[in-house]
Amino acid sequence: ILGAGVSIAATRGARVASWEGLLHNGVERCAEIVRPKLPGDWAARVLSQVDSPDLDDRLAATGIISSKLQAMGGEYARWLHETVGSLRVKDNSVIRALQGLGVPIATTNYDGLIEEATGWSAVTWRNLAAVERVLRGDEQGVVHLHGFWQDPDTVVLDLRSYAKLLHDDCAQAFMRALRTTHTLLFVGFGAGLSDPNFHSLFAWARGVFSGKNYYRHFRLAR
């Protein structure tokens, strides 16, 4: 399962490849487009939440940003297109090395960098049949656990979209099946492993496998 660190490496540090950089860009986009309707200190207040070490503050900021952009019609989809949708691979070494492992690949990233480097197709969490085919090895694809920029309705960015994902029985069944039947290797993750989706998965696993874990799971670190 690949996190934002993989996108940052593949783009050689593109600003919007990171969650924080994307949110900073979102605040700037809101200030540019919604400016007449915003208080003068709006951007500073939301940026303070984006930069907060508290996850709840950061998720609150994502809700504000996505709500403002979605209220402007197609601006939310346009923002995704012009940020994560515009990222291009400058260094494919990490992605190609992971492809060479010959195992299913999933990601929490919204961009298409893995697809660009591998030639595989994007599969979102809403398409359970395609997810199952990739997991079983019948098709090659990249499973986007938190959505893909070309399908904005699948993008999991704020608390409302996390709630939708957490209440989707099929998506949660897939996450639990993945945890149960595979050894998970997390690559390029920092604070992202504390998000509501993984928090729910790990809490479930601790309850079900408490004291009974035989197979290990790993997080790759420098």
Buried (B, 14 or more C-beta within 10 A) or exposed (E): BBBBBBBBBBBEEBBBBBBBBBBBBBBEBBBEBBEEEBEEEBBEEBBEBBEEEEBEBBBBBBBBBBEBBBEBEEBBBBBBBEBBBEBEBEEBEBBEEBBEEEEBBBBBBBBBBBBBBBEBEBBBBBBBEBBBBBBEEEBBBBBBBBBBBBBBEBBBBBBEBBEBBBEBEBBBEBBBEBBEEBEBBBBBBBEBBEBBBBBBBBEBBEEEEEEEEEEEBEBBEE
